[in-house]
Amino acid sequence: MYSRILAPIDGSVTSAHAFDEALKIARAGNAVLQALYVVDLHPVAYDATAAFYPDIRRTLLEEGRRLTSEAVQRMAREGVSGAPRIAELSLTGDDIAACIAQCAEDFGAGLVVMGTHGRRGLRRLVLGSVAEGFMRIARCPVLLVPGREAEERALEAPQAANTPAD
């Protein structure tokens, strides 16, 4: 079993679903779980003026503290140990996937559990998903968890295929 599990979170439904799975695995294996929030200012840095940069950064850090606090509360309710981490990308540094990989290495993660897509909008469409980028550079096993909506569509697809057409 895995003794150290990293779970990136971003506030999306898919991320929350992946965190649910990470909690289950950690609880079953008595593993240490680290919820990871990455502050990414790349998309806003190009769209916002320098005057708004400190406010945007502060807002993203506050969101990270809120989300990691919620994760710690859920971990405590489930009897899972661990501490969260907030990592921040520099404007000239790596992308989110590389940051997650570095955090996984720093933590000594034996497993990374992450959603297949999160809240990254247009940048995701243009540059590819964070999960896909992470899979290319991961040095440990990765469990990709689809959003509940994707699971529901997958379950409905066989039923729709068996329905006679008019």
Beta strands, then each sheet from edge to edge (+ up, - down):
strand 1: 4-8
strand 2: 32-39
strand 3: 85-88
strand 4: 111-115
strand 5: 142-145
sheet 1: 3+ 2+ 1+ 4+ 5+
end
